Amino acid sequence: MSEAVDSPQIDPDLIQKAQKRRNVWLAWALVAFVVIVGVSTALRIQQTDFSGGDRLYFSGYMDEAAKEKADREAMARAEALAAEQAAATEEQVSDE
């Protein structure tokens, strides 16, 4: 009924050679992936400002807009304090 089918014999050296070639390509793909992830991570960390809010890290860098805003707020506080002191002095002079 069924005839015996001869399966072709494959050379084990050819199989091993093909496996090595695939392994080399896989290794190169893995190296490329690691390089891409490393470079993109380095670029993103370089562009990140860790000084905002209550974060754990502080880079010590404050951009110009934030510095100017802090300076304006400090000046407004100083002017308000001077105005309060002037009003207190006027009140003392008028009471006498």
C-alpha positions in Angstrom: 0.0 0.0 0.0 2.4 2.7 1.0 5.8 2.7 -0.4 8.9 3.7 1.6 10.0 7.2 0.8 13.6 8.0 1.0 14.2 11.2 2.8 17.1 13.2 1.4 20.1 13.3 3.6 21.1 16.9 4.5 24.7 17.6 5.2 25.2 18.5 8.8 28.0 20.9 7.9 25.6 22.9 5.8 23.1 23.1 8.6 25.7 24.3 11.0 26.9 26.9 8.5 23.4 28.2 8.0 22.8 28.4 11.8 26.1 30.3 12.3 25.1 32.8 9.5 21.7 33.3 11.2 23.3 33.8 14.6 25.6 36.4 13.2 22.7 38.3 11.7 20.8 38.1 15.0 23.8 39.3 16.9 24.2 42.3 14.6 20.4 43.1 15.0 20.7 42.9 18.8 23.8 45.2 18.8 22.0 47.7 16.5 18.9 47.6 18.8 21.1 48.3 21.9 22.9 51.2 20.2 19.6 52.7 19.0 18.1 52.5 22.5 21.2 53.8 24.2 21.5 56.8 21.8 17.8 57.7 22.1 18.0 57.4 25.9 21.1 59.6 26.1 19.4 62.2 23.8 16.3 62.3 25.9 18.1 62.6 29.2 20.2 65.4 27.7 17.0 67.3 26.8 15.3 66.7 30.2 15.1 69.3 32.9 15.2 67.6 36.2 14.9 70.8 38.3 11.1 71.2 38.0 8.7 70.6 40.9 9.5 68.3 43.7 11.6 65.9 41.7 14.5 64.1 43.2 17.2 65.4 40.8 18.4 68.9 40.4 20.7 69.8 37.6 21.4 73.3 38.8 20.3 74.8 35.5 17.7 77.5 35.4 16.6 78.9 32.0 16.4 82.6 31.4 12.7 82.9 31.5 12.4 81.1 34.9 15.2 83.3 36.2 13.6 86.5 35.1 10.3 85.4 36.6 11.9 84.6 39.9 13.7 88.0 39.8 10.3 89.8 39.1 8.7 88.0 42.0 11.5 88.9 44.3 11.3 92.6 43.2 7.6 92.6 43.8 8.0 91.1 47.3 10.7 93.7 48.1 8.5 96.6 46.9 5.5 95.3 48.9 7.7 95.1 52.0 9.0 98.6 51.4 5.5 99.9 51.0 4.4 98.2 54.2 7.3 99.7 56.1 6.5 103.2 54.6 2.9 102.8 55.6 3.9 101.8 59.1 6.2 104.8 59.4 3.5 107.2 58.2 1.1 105.7 60.7 3.5 106.2 63.5 4.2 109.8 62.5 0.5 110.6 62.2 -0.2 109.1 65.6 2.3 111.5 67.3 
